[in-house]
Amino acid sequence: MDPEKNCGDERRKLPRKKANSYFEVRNNENNELIGMLVDLNVKGMRVYSEKSLDSGQYYRLRINLPKPVMNQVQIVFGAVIVWCRKEEGANCSYIGFEFRNLAQIDRELIEKVIGSSKFAELKKDYNFIRD
């Protein structure tokens, strides 16, 4: 599957920034690994996962930060799955999450994180996903 197709690009109003480092996305309720962060903006994120999850599910998620940002070592937030696409020929999926009721402090934290060297402008070349 081409991860560039049908991933909401045509509806997205804010550009996404791709993660240049590994960021685990975990269920904050039970610490279960959901997947690895692919890209992020203040409205939502895309995650690469070994799971296939159903659209419409709500999660309290957590991303642990590699170093403190604004005196925080993690970002905890609510998000709903808006799409999940299985990767052809593999046991993994790309999952699109939309944040829900994001507190202003969390929005500022995300803005600070995506402005760091750990993130880069997302280009239409998605080869970094398969590296």
C-alpha positions in Angstrom: 0.0 0.0 0.0 1.2 3.5 -0.8 1.1 5.3 2.5 0.8 8.6 0.6 -2.6 7.7 -0.8 -5.8 8.2 1.1 -4.2 9.3 4.3 -6.2 12.4 4.6 -3.8 14.7 2.8 -6.6 16.3 0.8 -8.5 17.2 3.9 -5.5 18.3 6.1 -5.4 22.0 6.8 -2.1 22.0 8.8 1.1 20.5 7.5 2.5 17.5 9.3 6.1 17.1 10.5 7.7 13.7 10.3 9.6 12.2 13.3 13.3 11.9 12.7 13.7 9.9 15.9 11.8 7.0 17.4 8.8 8.0 19.5 6.7 5.2 21.0 3.0 5.8 21.2 1.5 4.0 24.1 -2.0 3.5 25.6 -1.8 5.6 28.8 -4.3 3.3 30.6 -2.4 0.0 30.3 1.0 1.0 28.8 0.4 -1.2 25.8 2.5 -0.2 22.8 0.3 1.1 20.0 3.1 1.9 17.6 5.7 4.3 16.5 5.1 7.9 15.6 5.5 8.7 11.9 4.3 12.3 11.7 2.5 14.9 13.8 0.8 18.3 14.0 -1.4 19.9 16.6 -4.5 18.3 15.2 -3.4 14.7 15.0 -0.7 12.1 14.1 0.0 9.1 12.0 1.4 6.0 13.7 3.0 2.9 12.3 1.7 -0.2 14.1 1.7 -4.0 14.2 -1.9 -3.7 15.2 -5.0 -3.1 13.1 -7.4 -0.9 15.1 -11.0 0.1 14.3 -11.9 3.7 13.2 -13.9 5.6 15.8 -12.1 4.1 18.9 -11.1 6.6 21.5 -7.8 6.2 23.4 -5.8 8.1 26.1 -2.3 8.0 24.6 1.1 8.9 25.7 4.3 9.8 23.9 7.5 9.8 26.1 9.9 12.5 25.2 13.6 11.8 24.8 14.4 14.9 27.0 12.2 17.3 28.9 10.4 20.0 26.9 8.7 22.8 28.9 9.6 20.7 32.1 7.5 17.8 30.7 8.9 14.3 30.0 5.7 13.0 28.2 2.7 14.2 26.3 -0.6 12.6 27.4 -3.7 13.2 25.3 -7.0 11.9 24.0 -7.3 10.8 20.4 -9.8 9.1 18.1 -8.8 6.8 15.3 -10.0 8.4 12.0 -8.5 5.8 9.7 -6.4 2.6 9.8 -4.8 1.1 6.6 -3.1 -2.2 6.5 0.3 -2.3 4.8 0.2 -4.7 1.8 2.2 -7.8 2.3 3.0 -7.0 5.9 1.5 -7.5 9.4 1.4 -3.8 10.1 -0.8 -0.7 9.6 -0.7 3.0 9.4 -3.2 4.6 11.9 -4.4 8.2 11.7 -5.4 9.7 15.1 -7.2 13.0 15.6 -6.6 14.7 19.0 -9.7 15.4 21.1 -10.0 18.1 23.7 -6.3 19.0 23.6 -5.5 21.3 26.5 -3.7 24.5 25.6 -0.5 23.5 27.5 -0.4 20.2 25.5 -0.9 22.1 22.2 2.0 24.3 23.1 4.1 21.3 24.1 3.4 19.6 20.7 4.3 22.9 18.9 7.6 23.0 20.8 8.3 19.3 20.1 7.6 19.5 16.4 9.7 22.7 16.2 12.7 20.7 17.5 15.4 18.9 15.5 13.6 15.6 16.1 11.1 16.6 13.4 11.4 17.7 9.8 9.0 19.0 7.1 7.1 16.2 5.6 7.8 15.8 1.9 5.8 13.7 -0.5 8.7 11.2 -0.5 7.6 8.5 1.9 10.7 6.3 1.6 11.8 7.1 5.1 9.0 4.8 6.3 10.6 1.7 4.8 14.3 2.5 5.8 
